[in-house]
């Protein structure tokens, strides 16, 4: 339930951000956040491989 609330408020906030920054600013911010999220997942997975963590 907590994850649904976080995702829902984030998606509702996207329209507000787009209204304030414009299409190009919004696209730039969205792409930047997506790249940062992808890089953080890459770092997490590479650390799991290095430490041989297989999960719970």
N, C-alpha and C positions, 0 to 999 in steps of 0.2 A: 504493500500500500504506500509506503514511503517513497519508493522509486516511482510509482505512478504519479504521485503528487509533484515530485521534483521534475519529471519529464513534462507533465502537463503545464506547470508554470513556466518552464523554459520555452515550450512551444508557443504559449500565449504571449510571451515576451518578445518573440521574434517580430511580430507585427509592429509592436511599439518601436523597436530598434530600427526597423526598416522605414517607418514613418519619420523618424528623427534624422537618419543618416542618408537617406536616399538609396537608390538602387545600387549604384556603384560602391558607395561606402559600405552598404550592407553586404554586398557580394564579397568585398575585400575582407571584412571582418569574419564572415562565415567561412571563407576559405582558410583564413589564418587560424581560426579555432579548430577547424577540421584537421589541418596539418599538424597542429600542436597535439591534438588528441591522438592522431595516428602515430606520431613520434613517441608519445608516452606509452602507448600500447607496445610499440616495438621495443622500447627499453625494458618494460616489464617482462615481455616474453624472452628477451635475450638474457635477462638475469635469471629467469626460471631455468633456462637451458644451462647456463653456467653453473648454477648451484644444484642441478639435477633434481629440481623439485617436480614431483609428479602429481601433486594435488592431495587433497585430504583422503 
